[in-house]
């Protein structure tokens, strides 16, 4: 009977110790930086887009810009 009581007490003590929750305090530092304003400048180069509704071609050399748009949809 003493062995059974000793075993039950040991199991109870292990259960109490293992279920103890520990709180970990984490320190989070948030640094906010202002983003530089975005400036859009016309990009130089050539672009070609092919889709189900047609073809678009554009070119920009800094001084002049050309755009060609060919639609293949039937407009009724």
N, C-alpha and C positions, 0 to 999 in steps of 0.2 A: 504494500500500500504506500510505503514511503517513496518507493521508486516512481510509482505512477504520479504522485503529487509533485515530486521533484521534476519529472519530465514535463508535466503540464505547466509548471511554474517557469521552466526554462523556455518553453515554446511561447508562453505569454510574454515574457520579457523580450525575447527576440522579435516578436510581432510588434511590440510597442516601440522598440528602438528603430526597427526598419521602417515603420510608417511615419516617423517624424518628418515633417516637411521643413525644408530650409528655404528661406526667402533670400534670393540673390538680388541685390540692388544693382541695376545696371545704369550707368551714367551715359546718356546719349547726348551728344553735342550736335546741334543743328546749325549749320553755317549757311546763311542765305547770301547769294551774290546776285547783283543786278546784271542782267544780260545786256550786251551792247545792242543798240537798235540796229535792226537789219536794214541794209540799204540794197536795193535791187538795181543793178546796172545791167543794161542789155548785154547779153553774152555774145561774143563774137564766135562765128562758126557756122556750120551747116547742120540742118536737122531734116530728117526724112521719117515720116510716120505713115505706115500702111495699115489700114484697118478694113473692116467689112463694109464701111460706108464710103471708102475712097482713099485718096492719097493726099498728103500734105507735105509740101517741101518749102523750107524757108532757109534763107541765108542772111548773114549779118556780118559786114566787114568793118563796123565801127562808124562809118560815114553814111552808108546806105543800107537799107533793109529790103529784102524781097520775099514775098510769100505767095505760094501757088497752092490752091486748094482745089482738088478735083473730086467731086462727089459722084458716086455711081448709083445712088438711090434714084428710083423713078418717082418723081413728084407728080401727083395727079391732082 
